[in-house]
Structure formats: structure tokens, C-alpha cells
Amino acid sequence: MMNKKNLNIASEWRHEGYMFRHMSQDKQPTVLSDIYKEEINIAIWRREKQFSVKEFLALNPTFQKEMILTPQDALSRISESFDNNMTEVSEDIALLVDMFCYLFELKQVGMRLKVLDRAMCPKFHVDKVPCRLVTTYQGMATEWLPHEVVDQTKLGWGCNGLPDSESGLYQSEIDIQQLDCGDVALIKGTLWEGNENAGLVHRSPGLIANEKRLILTLDFM
């Protein structure tokens, strides 16, 4: 629910012709193409899919890989990085690389796959990229804020050193949204043409003690 302050801001922005950005979500992967709509800054493919990675995380607690992949070599190179284990995850990553390249007409992508035991980016922020694909194979998934509840002046240095919960960036903890483990999200950043001040505000989730998280990101190259 929007408070009085946010309602006033919304009224002013609508009067000035400002367009709020919104979420698009569906259980079908075709929803990801909605990221091309000007008013959408996050498109979410809601997947009821679980991956068996706990044993791998236990044996490889510091695993991380960064590679430039093409749709043609993704499966073989990812499988090799897993020593030909984790077949299900390797095949899924290769599928997402292929989808990402097809959707954005790219020949290659930058892939990052990391095991984390703490929040990688604990403060809310926007990405200085055109668009990023994010999915979590194990653990808590990415948190984000709806565009209309964010006070953009409180991002970065604007927080004056205060925690996000005290800076005025958002008004209530119930404003915070979260992806589910397994969901695939396209997150629009500030380098997307026409989206300079409307990148999705998001952060890494806090993790409980001894919890491991396996996260994949794909970026333009």
C-alpha cells in the first residue's frame, strides 16, 4: 500500500507525464519478452522447478566461474566446469544462454555463477547495464522494490550513510518483493535506452548462518 508521501509523488509524476515502471510475470517463458515494453523494468518467469545442488555446494563451498559463452559452446564449457557433474544445472544454464542471446540478438554473453554464504550486494541499488538475467539455483533469491515506492534520491550516496531501512529509500518492509528460488528474472538497468532513471532497485538477500546460495547472472557482451 502506498503511503501519503508516495501518493503525492505519484500524483506529481503523472502530472508531468512520468511513467512508472512495473513488473510482468507469468509461468510461461514468453513473459521475458515483456522486458521490451517501456513500462516494464522486471520480467519474471515463475518456475516451479527445484534443482538438486546441495551436495555440490557442500563439496564446493567457494565455487565460482566467470565465462564468455555462446549458445553453441555453453553446454560443453559449463559441463566441463562442473567436471561433468550437475547435468541438470548445466543444461538449464545452456538453455538460458540460448534464450538470452535469442531475445537480445547477441552472439555471446557474460556468465557469472557463484556460491555465496553472505549477501553479495546487501544494499539496494540499480545495475549500470542494459539488462541482466538473474536466477538462483539454491537459497534465498533476489529482493527488489516496486518503482512507485522508491525515493530515487536516497540511492547510493543519497542515503547519507544510513541503512536502507532508515534512509527513506522505501517506507515499509512490506514494500520489499522477492523472487523465488528457480525463478528467472530479466532486470532492466540504467543503460537501457530511455530507462536512465528507472532501473530496477534490488539487492542480494540476507542469508542465515551456514546457508549457501548458488546464483547465476547473464550480461550483455
Buried (B, 14 or more C-beta within 10 A) or exposed (E): EBEEEBEEBBEEEEEEEEEEBBBBBEEEBEBBEBBBEEEBBBBBBBBEBEBEBEEBBEEBEEBEEEBEBBBEBBBEBBBEBBEEEBEEBBBBBBBBBBBBBEBBEBEBBBBBBBBBBEBEEBBBBBBEBBBBBBBBBBBBBBBBBBBBBBBBEBBEEEBEEEEBEEBBBBBEEEBBBEBEBBBBBBBBBBBBEEBEEBBBBBBBBEBEEEBBBBBBBBBBE
